[in-house]
């Protein structure tokens, strides 16, 4: 099995459901994104070298990490810096109900516009 898919599959509930929903949103919004496994986390790339986003299950939440997220508008006020990150931002989810599909999709689209310029 792909290690990225294995990571998602082995995550305990309710966090597995969060990861699966985010996977669906990423792949539906950016169909060309490639799911890989790097630094022991599921990462999406726009090509072989251009990081896009990643999933990170923590003890009580799931982060949808966004490469170069510091350049996003954060118009919804949902982005979290945390853990001394300078360029990385994330959308953080504690429950499946926390996910606002519209915010996730709009954030992914904005990030894609930003990151696809470097591809």
C-alpha positions as semicolon CSV with decimal commas, in nm:
position;residue;x (nm);y (nm);z (nm)
1;X;0,000;0,000;0,000
2;X;0,110;0,357;-0,068
3;X;0,262;0,490;0,260
4;X;0,059;0,813;0,235
5;X;-0,265;0,613;0,210
6;X;-0,146;0,385;0,488
7;X;-0,089;0,691;0,711
8;X;-0,450;0,797;0,654
9;X;-0,586;0,444;0,697
10;X;-0,400;0,390;1,027
11;X;-0,510;0,718;1,185
12;X;-0,767;0,659;1,461
13;X;-1,122;0,787;1,433
14;X;-1,255;1,052;1,430
15;X;-0,936;1,187;1,271
16;X;-0,933;0,932;0,988
17;X;-1,268;1,067;0,871
18;X;-1,126;1,421;0,878
19;X;-0,826;1,309;0,669
20;X;-1,046;1,124;0,420
21;X;-1,270;1,427;0,378
22;X;-0,971;1,657;0,328
23;X;-0,825;1,411;0,078
24;X;-1,148;1,426;-0,119
25;X;-1,149;1,808;-0,111
26;X;-0,785;1,839;-0,222
27;X;-0,820;1,587;-0,504
28;X;-1,151;1,734;-0,627
29;X;-1,021;2,092;-0,614
30;X;-0,672;2,027;-0,758
31;X;-0,706;1,706;-0,963
32;X;-0,347;1,729;-1,089
33;X;-0,203;1,721;-0,733
34;X;0,011;1,413;-0,671
35;X;-0,011;1,238;-0,332
36;X;0,333;1,139;-0,203
37;X;0,489;1,051;0,131
38;X;0,761;1,278;0,268
39;X;0,891;1,335;0,620
40;X;0,651;1,061;0,734
41;X;0,346;1,263;0,624
42;X;0,110;1,259;0,324
43;X;0,213;1,548;0,096
44;X;0,052;1,677;-0,220
45;X;0,283;1,805;-0,493
46;X;0,204;2,003;-0,806
47;X;0,494;1,836;-0,986
48;X;0,800;1,639;-0,881
49;X;0,942;1,925;-0,670
50;X;0,668;2,177;-0,594
51;X;0,513;2,112;-0,252
52;X;0,151;2,213;-0,222
53;X;-0,003;2,089;0,104
54;X;0,017;1,807;0,356
55;X;-0,182;1,628;0,626
56;X;-0,056;1,604;0,981
57;X;-0,251;1,419;1,250
58;X;-0,165;1,543;1,597
59;X;-0,300;1,403;1,923
60;X;-0,622;1,604;1,918
61;X;-0,650;1,760;1,572
62;X;-0,560;1,739;1,204
63;X;-0,361;2,008;1,027
64;X;-0,400;2,074;0,657
65;X;-0,055;2,229;0,614
66;X;-0,012;2,481;0,334
67;X;0,329;2,541;0,177
68;X;0,400;2,916;0,156
69;X;0,074;2,975;0,340
70;X;0,215;3,298;0,478
71;X;0,151;3,447;0,134
72;X;-0,223;3,369;0,146
73;X;-0,477;3,643;0,214
74;X;-0,636;3,457;0,510
75;X;-0,962;3,631;0,421
76;X;-1,156;3,383;0,634
77;X;-0,927;3,428;0,936
78;X;-0,888;3,050;0,962
79;X;-0,513;3,009;0,901
80;X;-0,292;2,909;1,192
81;X;0,083;2,976;1,205
82;X;0,182;2,784;1,518
83;X;0,499;2,605;1,621
84;X;0,736;2,880;1,508
85;X;0,650;2,838;1,141
86;X;0,760;3,129;0,928
87;X;0,621;3,039;0,585
88;X;0,388;2,748;0,661
89;X;0,026;2,797;0,761
90;X;-0,245;2,543;0,827
91;X;-0,615;2,492;0,859
92;X;-0,679;2,303;1,182
93;X;-0,968;2,063;1,245
94;X;-1,070;1,896;1,570
95;X;-1,388;1,734;1,438
96;X;-1,534;1,653;1,098
97;X;-1,797;1,918;1,162
98;X;-1,522;2,182;1,192
99;X;-1,454;2,153;0,819
100;X;-1,614;2,428;0,614
101;X;-1,575;2,295;0,260
102;X;-1,607;2,643;0,110
103;X;-1,317;2,779;0,319
104;X;-1,097;2,478;0,241
105;X;-1,172;2,493;-0,133
106;X;-1,120;2,869;-0,158
107;X;-0,794;2,842;0,037
108;X;-0,670;2,557;-0,185
109;X;-0,762;2,752;-0,499
110;X;-0,577;3,061;-0,377
111;X;-0,273;2,850;-0,287
112;X;-0,283;2,680;-0,626
113;X;-0,282;3,017;-0,804
114;X;0,017;3,120;-0,593
115;X;0,215;2,793;-0,616
116;X;0,142;2,712;-0,983
117;X;0,336;3,023;-1,083
118;X;0,651;2,849;-0,956
119;X;0,581;2,531;-1,158
